[in-house]
């Protein structure tokens, strides 16, 4: 019979610390490139409108670029920009040889098709890893610029040396940005990988019964504190991808960041768990930087 770990035995998976280690590795390689007279990687970000979460995320990307020695460019537009105007800017960035990779921050205003914008980005500059060609190469097991958040999750499992081979991984949420790609990566014959993966979503029946069988539970549905103790198998590894702003009058900002997991309930049952904030979030930016470095080096697509 499986017993729950003592409340003091679970370990936090520190995404912030891990991301800092990755940034140090990238910074060292950038310094070597500079010393050798090679081009410094250049990341551009396009921000449309004034969404609070997007503003914070893009600002952190710019700071991260400075931290590792990248060049960075931030292009800001009001949410009145037309789809045609934004697509024209994407075309311009595609042709700018000084820029190794760029992202168009999501979400976009309703009048702009995210799919059209993503497909307009040249795959070799798609450092978010969202272009259908990069997704297709990932599925086929070919070298690709991988989606940043899913690859960040896999990297956390790798660096914490958490066993995945033969484990049952349950992913809640089937988005193209996180849920679906992480389910593919963890099922691959890779290390980490070789999981038996169940991908759950809004139409899944008996969800709690399924999640209670998970050795690794990835919560990526965007509903704060959705995963509760009764949904978790004792000793499971919990990866919380959620980052929802919830009103909180006790905070100076008037809001608090909540994950998809009810941390206070679930943590004592888990063996390892990511906090929010400080878990998956910092890894997303670190993997974006890594994609930019790979793009600059022509590792996936020849320059």
N, C-alpha and C positions, 0 to 999 in steps of 0.2 A: 504493500500500500504506500502510495506517495504521500509524504507529509509536507506541509508548508514550511519553508525556511523561516528561521527566527527573524523577527522584524529588523534585527541589526545585521543580518547576513547579506542582504542584497547590496550590489555595487552599482554606483552611478556610472553610466557610460558618458564620459566627459567629452562632448563634441567640441567644446571650446578649446580645450587643451590639445586635443588631437588635431584640430584645424590649425592651431598655432604651429604644431610640429611640421605639418605639411607645408605651411607658408615658409617656415625656416628652410626646408629642403628646396622649395622653389626659389627663394631669395638667393641661396647659395649657387644654384645653377644659373640664375640671371647674372649674378656677379661674375661667374666664369665666362658667360657669353660676352659681357661688356669687356672683360679683360682680353678676350680673344678678338675683339673688334667686330663681333656679330651683332645683329639687330636685337634691340630690346623689344620684348613682346608688347603689343599695343592692343588694349581692350577698349571698345567703345560701348556705351550704353545709351539707349533711346528711352526717354521717359515721357509718356503722354499723360497730361492731367496732373492732379495733385492728391492721388490716393495716399493716405497716411502710411500704410504698410509698404507700398511701393517706394515712397520717398525714403523711408528708413533703409530698405533693402538696397536701393541703388547707392545711397550715401555710403553704406557699409562696403559696397563693392569698390567704390572709388578709394576709400581709405585702405582697403586690402591691396589694391594695386600699388599704392604708395609704399605700403609695408614691404612688398616683395620686389620693388624696383621696376614695375611695369610702367609704361606710359598709359594714360587713361584719358578718355574724352567722354564728357557727358553732354548729350543733346536733349534739350528740354522743349516740349511743345505743349500748347494748350489743348484741352480735350475737344476743341473745335476744329482741329486739323482734320482734313478729309482723308478718306482711305487712299485716294489717288496720290495725295501729297505725301502720305507716309510711305506708300510703296515706292514713290520716286526717291525718297531719302534712303530707303533700303537698297535700291538699285545703285545709288551713289556710293554707299558704304561698301557694297559688293566690289566695286571697281577701284576703291581706294587701296592701293598697295601698301600704304603705311599702316593700315589697320589689319591686324592678324585675325581678330574675331570680334563679333559684336552681338549684343542681345537687345531685343525689344521687350521691355518690361511688361509683363502681363499682370493684371487684366487690362485690356484695352477698352475704350468706350464702345458702347453697343453698336454704333454705326460703322465700326471697323471690324472686319472679319479677321480674327486671330489666325485662322487656318491659312488665309491668303497671305498674310504677313509672314508666317513661319515658312511657308513653301517658297516665298520670294527670296529668303536668305540663302546664299550659296552654302551648300553643305560643309565646305571646308572652312567657313567662317562661323558656322552655327555652334558656338561654344556652349549654348544651353542644351544642345543635343536633342532638339525637338523636331528637326527636319525629317520628313519621311525616309530620306535616304539613310540618315544616321540610325533611325529606328530600325529600318530594314536590315542594315548591316549588323546591328546588335543582335537581332533575331537570328540572322544567318550565322552568327559566330565569327563575323569578320571584324577587323579593326574599325573602330568608329569613335566619334566624339559622343560619349555617353551622356544621357540626361544627368544633370548635376546632383539632384537630390537622391535618386536611386543609387548612383555610384557612390555617393557619400555614405549611404546606409551600409552598402557592401564593404566599404573601406573601414567603417567603424567595427564591423564584425571581424574583419581581417586583423586590425591592429589590436583588438582586445582578445584575439585568438579564441574566439567563440566557435565551437564546433557546429558545422552546418551539414556535413555529409550525412545523408539519410534522415535528417531531421524534418519534422512536419512544420512548415511555415504557413501561417494563415495571414493573408493580406486583406485588410478591410478598406475598400475603396479601389475603383478601377479606372482612375483618371489616366490620361495619356502622359501626364507629367510625372506621376509618382507610382500609383498602384500597379498599373499594367507593366511598365518597364521593370520595376523591382521584382515583380513575380517572375518575369522572364530571366533576369539576371541570376536570381537565386536558384532557379531550376537548371541552369546551365551546368555542363560538366566542367566546372571551374573550381578554384579554391579562393575565397569561399564560394559555395554553390552546392550542387547535388542535393538540394532540398526537394522534398515532395511538397508542392505548393498548392494551396487552395486559395483561390481569389474570390472574395466575397464582396457583395455590393447591396444596393438598396432593395433588390428583389430576392435576396438570399433568405431562405426559410430556416428556422431553427438556428439563427446565427450564434447564439451563446453556446449551443451544443458543439458547434464547429470550433469556435475560438477556444473552448476548454480543452481541445485536443492539440493545441499548438505548442510546439517547443519554442518557436519564435513567432511572436505576434507583432505585425506591423500595422499600426493604426494610421490610416491616411485618408480620412473621409471628411475632415473639416468641420466636425461637430464637437464642440468643447465638452470634455469629460464624459464622452459617450461610453467608453470602455470602463466597466466597473468590476469589482472584485469577483462577482459571480460569473464573469466571462473569461476568467484567467485560470490556467492550469498552474498549480504550485510549482515553482522552480523555472517558469518560462522566462525567456528573454523578451523584453518589451521594448519595441522601437516606436516612439511617439512622434509622428510627423506633423501633428496639428500645431497651428499657430493662429489662434483666433483672439482678436481683441474683445474682451468682455468688460462691460462697465464696472468700475470699482471706485467708489467714492473715497475709499481710504488711500488711494494712490494719488500722487501729485498730478499725474497725467490724466487722471479720471478713468483710467482703464488698466486692466491687467492682461497679460498674455497667458492664454490657457491652451493646453494641449488637448488631444482627443482622448487622453487617458485620465481618469480620476486618480491622480498620483498618490494621494494619501491612503487610498484604499488598496490600490494595486501594488505599489512598491513593496510592501512587506511580503507579498506573495511571490514576488519575482526573484530571479537570481541576479539579473542585470536589467537596468532600465535607463532610458534616456530622459533627462529632465527637460522641461520647457519653461523658460528659454535655456539655451546652453547645450542642447543635444544635437539634433539633426541640423538645425538652422545654420550654425557656423560651418558645418561640413559642406553645405550647398555652395557657399561662396568659395571655399577652399578648392572644391572640385571644378568650379568654373574657372578659377585661376589655372588649375592644372590643364584643363582643356585648352585654354588660351596658349599656354606654353607648348603644348603638343601641336596646336595649329601653327604656331610660329616656327616650329622645328620641321613641320611637314611630315609628322609621324604617320598620319592617317591618309592624307591626300598630298601628293607631291606638290611642292611649291612651284 
